[in-house]
Amino acid sequence: MAQCEKARVLTNEQISNGIYKLRVENDKFIGVRPGQFFMLRAWKSEPILWRPISIAEVKENELVFIYAKVGKGTEFLAALETGDTIEVMGALGNGFDIESAKGKVALVCGGIGIAPMLELSKHLKNKPDLYAGFREDVYLVDDMKEYVNEINLAVESGKVGHKGYVTEIFDAEKYDTVLCCGPEIMMFKVVDMCRKAGTKIYVSMEKHMACGIGACLVCTCKTKGGNKRTCKDGPVFDGDEIVID
């Protein structure tokens, strides 16, 4: 059952344009799995809803979140300073099944979808190859260097790596298992590539969430078995079960 606790902010820094790294004290949450998320709240009244943020890293006595400042809720998060108190509810959802990542593994992500890949890369038995796509600036990749074999970058601005999309440099036929997170259109493309190549794929779906515990049905996604709750049944799903619109 999810816990709801108050936690002290250790640091909250902007690591790229509009991208922030939030570190909070953790002496309550144990057994957090890569791919799970937390609901965060740093305000008293509006906005009414908490904000779902995937866990980027679990360290001794601290949780690390990477988030993008895109609305009122995350604006409040971005204003947090060391010593402030934040409400934290989690860990929520089903994370990546580490045991299912067999053979040669690739992590494929786009934008803020790289956040859960850091903690995930630390737990995989075989070092994966990383394929990361960004619009302008690259972030978090340096933190992952010791946990991955090969880093492949695609940046739309052309600053580094391939100028274009990450799906243009990824070859599904080279891998046995793919773990993916990012914009839905990118993930659907990777799922399609993996299906054609016969490669196993798991995706971490991103949907707007209200409650985070499966009660409100706001965050449903389409699967071959019917609509599923992203927060409760996911956010990680078997890519073979996802319905691509």
N, C-alpha and C positions, 0 to 999 in steps of 0.2 A: 504494500500500500504506500502511495506517495506521501512523503513528509512535507510539511510546510514549516520552514524555519526562517529566522532572521539571521543574516550574515553580515559581517563587517567587510567593507571594501578595502582591499589591500592596495591595488592600483587600478587605474582606468585610463588608458592612453590610446591616442589615435595612431594607428600603425600604417595607415594609408589614407587616401582621400575618402572620408566618410566611413572608414572601417576602424573599429575599436576593439581593443583587447581589455577585457574586464577580469580581474582576479579577485576572488572573494575567499574569506576564510572558510574552511570546511572541517568541522570536527563531528559532523552528524551523519553525512551521507557516505555509505560504504557500498562496495559492490557495483559501482556505476559502470555500465557497459558501453563500449564505443557505439555511437549511433543513437543513443538515448538523448533526451532533451530535458530541459527544465523550464518551468514557467517563472518568469521574473517580474517583480513589481517594485518600483521605486517612487511611487506617488500615492497620495491618499484618496483622491476622488477620481476625476477623469484623467485619462481614459478609463473606462470601467474594466476593460479586459486586461489581463496579464499579457506578457509577451513571451512566446515560445522561442527559446534559444538553445541550439544544439550544443552539447558539451564538446569543447575543443581539446581539453586536456585535464587529467586528474593527477595532481601532485600531492605530496605529503601535506596534509592539512590545508589544501586549497583546491578550488575549482577554477578553471580558466574557460572563459567564453569569448568567442569572436562574433561580432555582430555588425550589421550595417545600419547607420543612422538614416532611416527612410521615412519616419513619421513621428507623431507626437510622443508615443511611448518610448521609442528608441532615442528621441531627443532628451527625454528625462534621464535615460540610462547614460547617455553621453555626458551629461552634466555632473555625474557622480564624482566625488573626490575621495581620496584616501580618508578612512575613518567613518564615512557615511554608512548607513545601514540600509540593506536591501532585503526584501522578502524573496525567498527562494522555495519553490515547490518542485519536488522530483525525487528520484529520477523517474522519468515517464517514458512510456512507449517501449517497443521492442527494438533493441539494437541489432547490430550485425552479428550473425552467427559465425564466430571465428573458426569453428571446426569445419564449416562448409567451404571455407576458402582454401581449396586444394590445388595442387599443381602450381603452374606459373600464374601469378596473380597480378592484375593491374588495378590501380586506383584511378578512376576517371572523374574529374570534378570541374565545375565551372563557377567562377566567382566565389561568393560566400559559401558555396558548397564544399570548399576545401576545409572548412572548420572541423567537421567530425573526422576527417581523414588523418589528422595528426595523432589523436589518441588511438585510432584504429591501426595505424601503421606500427605503433609500438607493440601491439598484441599479436600480430600475424606471425605464424611459424616461419614462413618463407618471406624474405624481403620482397616487397612488390615493386613494380615499376609505377611511377607517378606520371599521369597526364593531367595537367592543370591549365585551364583556360581563364583568361582575364580580359577585361575591356581596356584598361589603361595601365594600372600599376600591379606589380606582383607582390603578394604578401604571404606570409606563413611558410613559404617553401623552404626557407633556410632552416626553420625549426625541424623540418622533416628529413633533412639530408642524411642523418645517421641511421634512419629507419627504413630508407628505400634504396633500391639498386640504382635506378636510372630516373632522371627527371626530364620530362618533356614538356615544354611550355608553348602555349599558343596565346598571343596577345593581340587583340584586334587593333590596337594603336601601333603595333609594329616596334615597340620599344626594345623588346627582347624576344628571342625564340622565333617561332613561326608567326608570320603576320596573317591572322585569320582565326578560325575556330578550332577548338580542341578536337572536334570530330574529324577534322581534315588530316590530323597526324596520327590518329589512333587506328590500329589494325587489330580487330577482334580475333582474327585467326591465329595470332601469336600467343594467345592466352587460354588457360583452362577456366579461370574464374575472374570475373570483373565485379568490382564494388564501385558504385556510382552515386554521386550526389551533385545537384546543381539545378539550373533552370529546367523546367519540365520539358521544353522543346528539345534541349540538348540530351536529356536522359532518354527521351523517347527515341531519338536518333541512335543513341548507343545501344539501347535495347534491341532495336531493329537490326543493327549491325551484328550483335551477338547472336541473335536468333538465326540469322543467315549463316553464321560461322559455326553454329553448334556450340557456342561458348556459354557457360553458366554465368548468369548475371543477377546481382542483387542491387536494388535501387532504394535510396532513402528519399521518400517523397516529401515535398514541401507544399503545405497547404495552409490557408488561413485557419487559425484555431481559436476557439472561444474558451472552452473549459480545460482542455488538455487531458481529460480523463475519460473521454468517450461518451459523455452524457448528452451533449447538445447536437451531435451529428452534423456540425457545420463543415467539418474537414473531410468529408467522404471522398474516396477516389474509386474509380471503376476498375474492377478485376473480373476475371472469368467466372469467379464464384459469387458475383454480385458486388454491390457497393460495400466498401470496407472503410472503417474509421482510421484515418491516418495517425491520429494520436494514440489510439488504443491498440489497433491491430498492426499498425506500423510503428514508426515511420518507414522501417525497412521492410521491403516486400521482395519476394521472388520475382525477378523480371519476367519470367515465363507466364506469370499470372496477371500481369498488368495489361489493361486494355488500352491500346494506343489509338487515340481519336484521329 
